[in-house]
Every structure is written in C-alpha cells, then in structure tokens.
Amino acid sequence: MELLLMSDTHVPARARELPAELLERVPRADVVIHAGDWTDTATLDLLEQRARRLLAVYGNNDGPGLRARLPEVAYAELGGVRFAVVHETGPARGREQRCAVRFPEVDVLVFGHSHIPWDTFAGDRLRLLNPGSPTDRRRQPYCTYMTARAADGQLTEVRLHRLPRLPGAPRG
C-alpha cells in the first residue's frame, strides 16, 4: 500500500496551490494522509476528488468550514499498520513519551504543526512522522512531504522528499 504524507499546506496564504510534483503523486497513492492546517476548503475538495482515499484532520489554523468536515484525530489500519493522524503534539522535548501515552494502540503517528520533518520512535513500538510542509519551509532548507509503504503490518520505504521553492512563496 503506497502512502503519501503531507501537512501544513496553508493554501493560499503560503502558496497559491500545491506543488505539481505533489499533485502528480496524489492519484497514484493508495492513501493520502494530511495532518492539518489546510486553511482553505478548496484544497480539501481537490484532494478528496483526486485521492483514492484521504485520511485527514484539521489543524489550529483551520476555520469552521474545515472543522465541520474533518476530525481532530483520525485513525485507520493501513496494510496491517495502525495509524493515527493529529495536527499538534506539543513541544519537541518529551514528544515521544507524551505521544506513546496518548496513543497506546497505534503503530505510527503522523503529525504536523511545526513544519519540521520528523522521524523518530517512542521505544520499540510507536513511530512518529512529520512530513514537514510542501508550501512553507519556515526555518527549514526545503519544503517537504513524505512517502511510505505499509504492508503485512510493516511500515517501510519511509522517504522524505524535498521540493523546490515555489514561485511567490514567502522566503524563510
């Protein structure tokens, strides 16, 4: 099962649209995961139309229209791997321990908010992934997203993808 992970798209505040490279991957993925901070319903509509399956949550910058359509936390079993998706996990310090307590029945937690790519483990059970942002790199050198494969209860081929800076996107 091919997975495409993104978060913090912030369209149209940080970019006019999603990067072409990312949009090309959407229909090819078995599941698209978005960890919140869309800021517009048009991007949600677009991904719902193009994705085979969308697993998504709202973020702190998402208004009533998005909150009415998306949960704060989403759960799914994909390829035998138990996933949770949430936007915010709190400060980086202590994140693994906090999330292991909050999500005891999950194998992988996908989160956003910081725009900082993250791939760590809480003990030998919970993997925490933040795909960064495909449109707003903040203090990171690149805008990013992730891909992965879930099959037979294993998450494999987790890869962080760097994107070129979008025309019209804010610097830094």
N, C-alpha and C positions, 0 to 999 in steps of 0.2 A: 504494500500500500504506500503510494507516494504522498508525502505531506509537504505543504507549503506554509511556512510560518511568517507572519508579519505582525506589526503593531505600530501604533503611533503614526498613522498616515497623515493626520492633520490637514486633509484637503478641504478647502482651498487655501487655508491660512499659510501653510508651509510649502505647498506646491500646487500648481493648477490641476494636476492629475497624477495618477500613479505612473511610475516609470514603465516604459514599454516592455522592458525585459521581464518585469514582474507580471504585468498583464498577460504576456505570452505564456507564462507558466501556469496561470490560473486554470484554464480548462484541461490542462494535462495532469494536474494533481488530482488524486482521489479525494483528498480533503484539504481545504484551505482553512487555516487557523488564523484568526485575527484577535489580538489581545487588547483591543480597545484604543480609545482616542482617535476615532474616525473624524469627528467634528462635523461631518455632513452626511445626510441620508443618501445622497446620490452615490457615494462610494459604496455604501452598504447595498443599495439597489444593484449596482454594477456587479459586485462580487456575487450576490445572490443569483443573478442571471447567468454569469459565466462559470461559476464553480459547480462541480458535480455535487459537492457537499461543503457547507460552510459551518464551522464551529467558531462562534464569536461571542464577545462580551462587550459591554460598554466601558468607557474609561471616565476619568474625572473631568475631562473637557467636553464630554458628550451631553447634549441637552435632552429635553423631554422626548423629542421625536425618536431618538436612538434608544433611550432608556425604556421606552414603551415597547420596543421591538427586540431588545437584547437583554440577556440576564447579566447580573454582576459576576457570576461564576458559572461556567459551563463545564459539563462532564461528558466524556464519551470513552468507549472502549474501541480502539482502532488497531486492527491487526493483532489483537490479544494484549495490547498495551493500554493500561488505564490512564487517561489524560484528564487533567483539569486545566482550565484557562481562566485567568483573572488578570485584571489590569495592574493593580498595585499590590506590592508585597512588603512595603515599608523600607527602612534603611538597609543598605548593603550589609552592614555589620549585623551578624546574627540571623541573616535571611534564611540560611539552610535549616537551622534548628527551628525557627518560627514556622516555616512552611511545612516541615516534617510533622510538626504537632497539628497544624491546621488542616493538612491534607493527608491523613494517615492511610487512606485506602487508594492512593494514587501512585503511579509509577513515574509519570512525567508531569511537571507543572510548567505551563507556558505562561509567561507574564510580560508586561510591558512597562510603561510609565517613564523609565529613566532614559530611554533611547540608547542605552549602553548594552551592547551584546553581552550575553552571559551564558555560560555553560558550566555548571557545577553539579556536584552530588551532595545530598544530605545522607551521610552514612553510605550504606551499600544498596539503598532502596530507591530513594527519590532523586530524579534528575530535574534540575531547574534550567529552563531555557528562556532567554530573552533574545528575540531576533533583532533587536535594535529598531531603527526606523528607516524605511525606504525613501523618506522625503525630508527628514530633518535630523541631520547628523549631530547637532548640538556641538559638543566638545570632542566628538569622535572624528577620526580622519576620513571616514566614508559613511555614506548611507548604506544600510544593510537589510537583509532578510535571510531566512534560513530555509533549508530543505532537509528532509529526513525520510527514512523508510521505516515503516512499522510492519512487522510480520512475525508470526509464530511467537508472540509475546516478547519480542525484542525490538528495541529501537536502534537502528543502525544508520550509517551513512549520514550522520548529522553534519551539515556543512553550512558555514556562514558565507554568504555571497556579498561582495562589495559592489556598489553601484556608482557610476559616475555622477558627479554633481549635476543636478537638474538645472536647466536654464530658468532663471527667475527665482531660484530658491535662495533663501537668505544664507549668508555666509556664517560659519561657526555656529 
